Structure formats: C-alpha cells, structure tokens
C-alpha cells in the first residue's frame, strides 16, 4: 500500500464530493493507495504545494497551474477534471431588471469581480462579446472577497463575478430570483485539474495512474448517485449537513455543466485538449496573474491516463451520456 497526500483546493464542499465517494467506496484502496486528504487555501496554494513536492497530488484550477508555472515552478496537470471554468457572472432579477442570458446584456452595467482570476475571465468574456469598453468592470478589492454578494444584494452593482451556484445560494438564502451566466459556456478554457510535479510522476507512474483510475470511478459513481456522493462528503464534514441541498447542487452543476464535453465523449475522462490550454494561456498572457511566459504544453500531459480503464475510456457510457 502506497501512502500519498491529496491537497484539496479548499475546504470540503460539493464540488469535491466525487473524491470523498471514491475513498469511501474503496476505489483508492483497490489501487493500492492510502490517500490523505488535506484541506486547502485556494487553487494557487494547492498548485504550488504539488509543484514544490509538498503534496503528491493536488486539486487546482488550470489558471492557477499556469500562474505557478510562470513563477518558475513545475506543476504538471495529469487530468483535466472539469472541462469548463466554474467562473460565472450572477445577479438578482430585481436588481438587474431582466433575466441575464447573454453577455451583451452587461453593456452599460457595473460588475464587481470577487477575485483577480474571475476578473480576467470576465474581461475576456466582455472582450469577445465586443462590449468591454461599455462595462464598468470594477477592480478587485482584496478586503471584500465575498462581499461582492452584498453589493448585488443592496443594488450598488448590477452583477458580480464568482463561481456557478453563487447566484443559487443568494436566491435560496434571500428568497429573491437569481440568474447566472456561466463563463465556461462562452470561453472554451479549463476549470479544475489534478496536479503533481514531473519528478513525482516519473518516479511513481503506477501511483499516478492508479489515483486517476480511482478518481474517474469516483466521478462516474457520483454522477450515477449524487446523494451517495453527498453522504460521503457529509461523513467527512458533518457541518455540511445543514447545507446538504446546496452542496448537492454544487456537485450536480459541476457534473452536468462543467465536467462533460464532446471531447470527453471521444477521448475519455480527464483527457486534456491542447486548444483549451492555448485559449487560457492567451487569455492570461497579458495579465498580472502571470509573472512570465509559460509554454502551455509543458504544464499538462495525458501520459498517465489509462484509456483502457472503463471509467476513463468509456466514461461517457458510464454516466449515460
């Protein structure tokens, strides 16, 4: 049995439910792995932990992988878990005045981003829509990471930029109709990835391959039975029981809207598409998120994905897609 550490991007939540289900059902153990889950402090932290060898495998956003690589580290994404970014523009109907369904509706509006990464993606969304100069996209206030929600609630901004389900959470908490515009529906760039470093992967190929097989099984099992996935999550963190429904919505949103694309149908679970990495690299290239140039092809690989494993190569069939 090999013991490895798995650095999460954040504290346990619905987006991570498949990993907890994989562990509960013994999928990692069947691969000869004893996996220690470590709570995180954001994707940049997780990506750097893996790149520096302080975590064996980490869960981190693709933009964080590029950012850490630009600092001279060597993160290596070995699976693209969510094919779309989870970033989203959200608002309340009584604030915005109409259903938010198209980026062009943001012309003439004020939009508050919650973080630098989401601001960059929102700027690219507006640029692609041809309305970047018509939108007051505010700078990120480092002291108001979650307070953009309050700006939407009090109507001081027309919309905010966060992640999918932020709007749903507002709607449920305040009984006001919310709308979300998933940025991933318009920008073909990656969301979450599984990351290690080249040295660990080269020295432990069977460990990496086994971890990916087990994780793919976890995703398939969670997609087949979301309630079981949330049960496994709550077993890890009992305080989530009171927010059980929103955690289930988070997972189902990731599973149904972020995780699956036609590329996954053809190439299998976790397979990287070079075009999506190139698009993300271009989007970030002229921003302060990157500290230097990054060759996108150096930060990802499909080498450790076992396409002969049903949960990977036949993933679409396993989840009924």
C-alpha positions as CSV (number, residue, x, y, z in Angstrom):
1,X,0.0,0.0,0.0
2,X,1.4,3.4,-1.0
3,X,0.5,6.4,1.2
4,X,0.1,9.7,-0.7
5,X,-1.2,13.2,0.2
6,X,-4.0,14.8,-1.8
7,X,-4.1,18.6,-1.4
8,X,-7.6,20.0,-1.9
9,X,-8.1,23.5,-3.3
10,X,-10.4,24.4,-0.5
11,X,-12.3,23.0,2.5
12,X,-14.6,20.1,1.7
13,X,-17.6,21.1,-0.5
14,X,-20.0,19.7,-3.1
15,X,-17.6,20.3,-5.9
16,X,-15.2,17.8,-4.3
17,X,-17.8,15.1,-3.5
18,X,-16.5,12.5,-6.1
19,X,-13.1,12.3,-4.3
20,X,-14.7,11.5,-1.0
21,X,-17.0,9.0,-2.6
22,X,-14.0,7.3,-4.3
23,X,-12.3,7.0,-0.9
24,X,-15.4,5.8,0.9
25,X,-16.1,3.1,-1.7
26,X,-12.5,1.8,-1.5
27,X,-11.6,2.8,-5.1
28,X,-8.2,4.2,-4.0
29,X,-7.6,1.2,-1.7
30,X,-8.2,-1.1,-4.6
31,X,-5.4,0.7,-6.5
32,X,-3.1,0.1,-3.5
33,X,-3.3,3.7,-2.3
34,X,-3.9,5.1,1.1
35,X,-4.9,8.8,0.4
36,X,-4.7,11.5,3.0
37,X,-7.0,14.4,2.1
38,X,-5.6,17.8,3.1
39,X,-7.9,20.9,3.2
40,X,-6.7,23.8,1.1
41,X,-6.4,27.6,0.9
42,X,-7.2,28.1,-2.8
43,X,-6.0,26.8,-6.1
44,X,-2.7,28.8,-6.3
45,X,-1.7,27.3,-2.9
46,X,-2.7,23.8,-4.0
47,X,-0.8,24.0,-7.3
48,X,2.3,25.3,-5.6
49,X,2.2,22.6,-3.0
50,X,2.2,20.0,-5.7
51,X,4.8,21.8,-7.8
52,X,7.2,22.1,-4.9
53,X,6.7,18.4,-3.9
54,X,5.0,19.2,-0.6
55,X,1.9,17.4,-1.8
56,X,1.9,14.3,-4.0
57,X,-1.3,15.3,-6.0
58,X,-3.4,18.4,-5.7
59,X,-6.7,19.7,-7.0
60,X,-6.2,23.2,-8.6
61,X,-7.7,25.4,-11.3
62,X,-5.9,25.5,-14.6
63,X,-5.3,29.2,-14.4
64,X,-3.5,28.6,-11.1
65,X,-1.4,26.0,-12.7
66,X,-0.2,28.5,-15.3
67,X,0.3,31.2,-12.7
68,X,2.5,28.9,-10.6
69,X,4.4,27.8,-13.7
70,X,5.1,31.4,-14.5
71,X,6.8,31.8,-11.1
72,X,9.4,29.2,-12.1
73,X,7.9,26.1,-10.5
74,X,6.9,22.9,-12.4
75,X,3.3,22.0,-11.8
76,X,2.1,19.1,-14.1
77,X,-1.6,18.7,-14.7
78,X,-2.2,15.0,-15.2
79,X,-6.0,15.2,-15.7
80,X,-8.5,17.9,-16.7
81,X,-11.3,17.2,-14.3
82,X,-13.8,20.0,-15.3
83,X,-13.6,20.9,-18.9
84,X,-15.1,24.3,-18.3
85,X,-14.2,27.1,-15.9
86,X,-16.6,27.4,-12.9
87,X,-16.5,31.2,-13.1
88,X,-19.8,32.9,-13.6
89,X,-21.5,36.3,-13.7
90,X,-24.5,36.3,-11.4
91,X,-27.2,38.8,-10.3
92,X,-30.6,39.1,-8.8
93,X,-33.5,39.6,-11.2
94,X,-34.9,42.6,-9.2
95,X,-31.5,44.3,-9.4
96,X,-30.7,43.6,-13.0
97,X,-34.3,44.2,-14.2
98,X,-34.4,41.3,-16.6
99,X,-33.2,37.7,-16.9
100,X,-29.4,37.6,-17.6
101,X,-29.0,35.3,-20.6
102,X,-26.3,36.9,-22.8
103,X,-23.0,38.7,-22.1
104,X,-24.2,41.6,-24.3
105,X,-26.8,42.5,-21.7
106,X,-24.0,43.7,-19.5
107,X,-23.3,46.7,-21.7
108,X,-23.8,49.9,-19.6
109,X,-23.7,47.9,-16.4
110,X,-21.4,47.8,-13.3
111,X,-19.9,44.4,-12.5
112,X,-17.9,43.5,-9.4
113,X,-15.5,40.6,-9.5
114,X,-14.6,38.6,-6.4
115,X,-11.0,37.7,-7.4
116,X,-8.3,38.6,-9.9
117,X,-8.8,35.4,-11.8
118,X,-12.5,35.8,-12.2
119,X,-12.0,39.5,-13.2
120,X,-9.6,38.4,-16.0
121,X,-12.1,35.8,-17.3
122,X,-14.9,38.3,-17.2
123,X,-12.8,40.9,-19.1
124,X,-12.2,38.3,-21.8
125,X,-15.9,37.4,-21.9
126,X,-16.8,41.1,-22.4
127,X,-14.0,41.5,-25.0
128,X,-15.3,38.5,-27.0
129,X,-18.8,40.0,-26.8
130,X,-17.5,43.3,-28.2
131,X,-18.6,45.3,-25.2
132,X,-15.5,45.5,-23.0
133,X,-15.4,49.3,-23.1
134,X,-19.1,49.6,-22.3
135,X,-18.9,47.8,-19.0
136,X,-17.6,49.2,-15.7
137,X,-15.7,46.1,-14.6
138,X,-14.5,47.1,-11.1
139,X,-11.1,46.3,-9.7
140,X,-10.8,43.6,-7.1
141,X,-10.9,44.8,-3.6
142,X,-8.7,42.3,-1.6
143,X,-10.7,43.1,1.5
144,X,-14.1,42.2,0.0
145,X,-13.6,38.7,-1.4
146,X,-17.1,37.6,-0.6
147,X,-18.7,41.0,-0.1
148,X,-19.5,41.3,-3.8
149,X,-22.6,39.3,-3.0
150,X,-23.6,42.1,-0.6
151,X,-23.1,44.6,-3.4
152,X,-25.5,42.7,-5.5
153,X,-28.0,42.4,-2.7
154,X,-28.1,46.1,-2.0
155,X,-28.0,47.1,-5.7
156,X,-24.8,49.0,-5.6
157,X,-23.6,46.9,-8.6
158,X,-25.6,45.3,-11.3
159,X,-23.9,41.9,-11.2
160,X,-20.9,40.1,-9.7
161,X,-18.4,37.6,-10.9
162,X,-17.8,34.5,-8.8
163,X,-18.5,30.8,-9.5
164,X,-21.5,28.8,-10.5
165,X,-24.0,28.4,-7.7
166,X,-23.2,31.7,-6.1
167,X,-26.4,33.1,-7.5
168,X,-28.4,30.0,-6.5
169,X,-27.1,30.4,-2.9
170,X,-28.2,34.0,-2.9
171,X,-31.7,33.0,-4.2
172,X,-32.1,30.3,-1.6
173,X,-30.9,32.5,1.3
174,X,-32.8,35.7,0.5
175,X,-35.8,34.4,-1.5
176,X,-35.1,36.5,-4.5
177,X,-34.8,35.2,-8.1
178,X,-31.2,35.0,-9.3
179,X,-29.7,34.5,-12.7
180,X,-26.2,33.1,-13.6
181,X,-24.2,33.4,-16.8
182,X,-21.6,30.6,-16.8
183,X,-18.4,32.0,-18.4
184,X,-17.4,28.5,-19.4
185,X,-20.4,28.4,-21.8
186,X,-18.7,31.2,-23.8
187,X,-14.9,30.7,-23.2
188,X,-13.5,27.3,-24.0
189,X,-11.0,27.1,-21.2
190,X,-10.3,24.6,-18.4
191,X,-11.6,24.6,-14.8
192,X,-10.2,22.2,-12.2
193,X,-7.2,19.9,-12.8
194,X,-5.3,17.2,-10.9
195,X,-1.7,18.3,-10.5
196,X,1.5,16.8,-9.4
197,X,5.1,17.5,-10.4
198,X,7.3,15.8,-13.1
199,X,9.7,14.2,-10.6
200,X,6.9,12.6,-8.6
201,X,5.1,11.4,-11.8
202,X,8.2,10.0,-13.3
203,X,9.2,8.2,-10.1
204,X,5.7,6.9,-9.3
205,X,3.8,6.4,-12.6
206,X,1.7,3.5,-11.2
207,X,0.6,5.6,-8.3
208,X,-0.5,8.5,-10.5
209,X,-2.2,6.1,-12.9
210,X,-4.0,4.3,-10.1
211,X,-5.1,7.6,-8.5
212,X,-6.6,8.8,-11.8
213,X,-8.4,5.5,-12.4
214,X,-9.9,5.5,-8.9
215,X,-10.9,9.2,-9.2
216,X,-12.6,8.6,-12.5
217,X,-14.6,5.8,-10.9
218,X,-15.5,8.3,-8.1
219,X,-16.8,10.8,-10.7
220,X,-18.8,8.1,-12.5
221,X,-20.3,6.8,-9.3
222,X,-21.1,10.3,-8.0
223,X,-22.8,11.1,-11.3
224,X,-24.9,8.0,-11.1
225,X,-25.8,8.6,-7.4
226,X,-25.3,12.2,-6.3
227,X,-26.9,11.6,-2.9
228,X,-24.3,8.9,-2.1
229,X,-21.6,11.4,-3.0
230,X,-23.0,14.0,-0.7
231,X,-23.3,11.3,2.0
232,X,-19.6,10.7,1.7
233,X,-18.9,14.4,1.8
234,X,-21.0,14.9,5.0
235,X,-19.3,12.0,6.6
236,X,-16.1,13.9,6.2
237,X,-17.6,17.2,7.4
238,X,-20.8,16.9,9.4
239,X,-21.4,20.6,9.5
240,X,-22.3,20.4,5.8
241,X,-25.5,18.5,6.6
242,X,-27.3,21.8,7.2
243,X,-26.3,22.9,3.7
244,X,-26.8,19.5,2.1
245,X,-29.0,20.6,-0.7
246,X,-26.8,23.4,-1.9
247,X,-23.8,21.1,-1.7
248,X,-25.7,18.6,-3.9
249,X,-26.5,21.4,-6.4
250,X,-22.8,22.3,-6.5
251,X,-21.8,18.8,-7.4
252,X,-24.6,18.4,-9.9
253,X,-23.7,21.7,-11.6
254,X,-20.1,20.6,-11.9
255,X,-21.1,17.1,-13.2
256,X,-23.8,18.2,-15.7
257,X,-22.5,21.6,-16.8
258,X,-18.7,21.8,-16.3
259,X,-17.3,18.3,-16.4
260,X,-18.6,16.8,-19.6
261,X,-17.9,17.9,-23.2
262,X,-17.8,16.2,-26.6
263,X,-14.0,15.9,-26.1
264,X,-14.6,13.8,-23.1
265,X,-17.0,11.6,-25.0
266,X,-14.3,11.0,-27.6
267,X,-11.1,11.0,-25.6
268,X,-12.3,9.9,-22.2
269,X,-12.4,11.3,-18.6
270,X,-9.6,13.7,-17.7
271,X,-8.1,14.0,-21.2
272,X,-6.5,17.3,-22.0
273,X,-7.4,19.3,-25.1
274,X,-4.5,21.4,-26.2
275,X,-6.8,24.1,-27.7
276,X,-8.4,24.8,-24.3
277,X,-5.0,25.3,-22.7
278,X,-3.9,27.5,-25.5
279,X,-7.0,29.7,-25.1
280,X,-6.5,30.0,-21.4
281,X,-2.8,30.9,-21.9
282,X,-3.7,33.6,-24.4
283,X,-6.3,35.0,-22.0
284,X,-3.8,35.2,-19.2
285,X,-0.7,36.2,-21.2
286,X,-1.1,39.9,-20.8
287,X,-2.3,40.0,-17.2
288,X,-0.6,40.4,-13.9
289,X,-1.7,36.8,-13.0
290,X,1.3,35.5,-14.9
291,X,4.8,36.6,-13.9
292,X,6.5,35.4,-17.1
293,X,5.9,33.4,-20.2
294,X,4.6,29.8,-20.0
295,X,4.7,27.1,-22.6
296,X,1.2,25.6,-22.1
297,X,2.4,22.2,-23.4
298,X,4.8,21.9,-20.5
299,X,2.2,22.0,-17.8
300,X,-0.1,19.2,-18.8
301,X,0.1,15.6,-20.0
302,X,-2.2,12.7,-21.0
303,X,0.6,10.2,-20.3
304,X,-0.9,8.9,-17.0
305,X,-4.5,8.4,-18.2
306,X,-5.2,4.8,-18.7
307,X,-7.7,4.8,-21.5
308,X,-8.1,1.0,-21.3
309,X,-9.8,1.5,-17.9
310,X,-13.6,1.6,-18.4
311,X,-14.1,4.6,-16.0
312,X,-11.7,6.6,-18.2
313,X,-12.1,5.4,-21.8
314,X,-15.8,4.6,-21.5
315,X,-16.7,7.5,-19.2
316,X,-19.5,8.8,-21.3
317,X,-21.2,5.5,-21.4
318,X,-20.7,5.1,-17.6
319,X,-22.6,8.3,-16.9
320,X,-25.2,7.8,-19.5
321,X,-24.0,10.4,-22.0
